[in-house]
Amino acid sequence: MAKLVMKFIHWNETDGIWYDYDLEKKLHSNTYYISNALPLYAKCYDDEDETIPHRTYEYLKREGVLNFTKGLPTSLAMKSEQQWDKDNAWPPMVHMVIEGFRTTGDPKLMKAAEAMATQWLSVTYKSFIRTHSMFEKYNVSAFSEECSAGSGGEYEVQKGFGWTNGVILDLLDKYGQTMTSAAAIRIHWVFFIILFCIMLVFLTN
């Protein structure tokens, strides 16, 4: 049933992606949000149609979000001050996109997933080295070379951070062995040590 709903209500055949549906206007929103690609992660599509994952990738490419060097933006509403817009990337959303492509089993899309994962590991690592913190969200703005925390919304950016650490652990588990550069190997071990220490703190309290 979920697959049928996603196909007949949310799937846009022209753009090759799922959109939010505006009940008042009775049409698709036709606006980029990272959530447009998440049905791929949830497998809410006909898996016999091998074109859908590729069309999803081409949509992200066409929207320009794969050109961001510090993660996948949640939306392209860069002038918004809302944390689910602006120039923020959220670890769970990035992770779901990566997993969506990885689990297709398609070599091209799996390679794209690995590139996204490596990019995200690098961003969070560079931010940690500079700030000594892990954050709930990160800034993907191209206006600064620094990898830093995200912003916007009704509260200060949170440090910690459970879902960020969880995403890092999963990406290291899946891609850590394929990292070959000296910098990538350093990221691998530094993150494992950091997260191991965090777990020890929680377990001993």
JOTABEL-V7449 format. One record per backbone hydrogen bond with DSSP energy under -0.5 kcal/mol. NH is the residue of the N-H (numbers start at 0). CO is the residue of the C=O. Records with the same first field share a line. If there is no record, write none. Layout:
NH: CO ; CO
This chain:
4: 0
5: 1
6: 2
7: 3
8: 4
9: 4
10: 5
11: 16
12: 10
15: 11
16: 11
17: 35
18: 9
21: 19 ; 26
22: 20
25: 21
26: 21
28: 19
33: 73
35: 32
36: 33
37: 34
39: 36
40: 36 ; 37
41: 37
42: 38 ; 39
43: 38
44: 42
46: 44
48: 45
49: 47
51: 48
53: 49
54: 50
55: 51
56: 52
57: 53
58: 54
59: 55
60: 56
61: 57
62: 58
63: 59 ; 60
64: 59
65: 59
66: 63
67: 64
72: 70
73: 87
74: 85
75: 31
77: 75
79: 76
84: 81
85: 76
87: 84
88: 137
90: 135
92: 89
93: 89
94: 90
95: 91
96: 92
97: 93
98: 94
99: 95
100: 96
101: 97
102: 98
103: 100
104: 101
109: 105
110: 106
111: 107
112: 108
113: 109
114: 110
115: 111
116: 112
117: 113
118: 114
119: 115
120: 116
121: 117
122: 118
123: 119
124: 120
125: 121
126: 122
127: 123
128: 124
129: 125
130: 126
131: 127
135: 157
137: 88
138: 147
139: 86
140: 86
143: 140
147: 145
149: 136
152: 80
159: 133
163: 160
164: 160
165: 161
166: 162
167: 163
168: 164
169: 165
170: 166
171: 167
172: 168
173: 169
174: 170
175: 171
177: 174
178: 174 ; 175
184: 180
185: 181
186: 182
187: 183
188: 184
189: 185
190: 186
191: 187
192: 188
193: 189
194: 190
195: 191
196: 192
197: 193
198: 194
199: 195
200: 196
201: 197
202: 198
203: 199
204: 200 ; 201
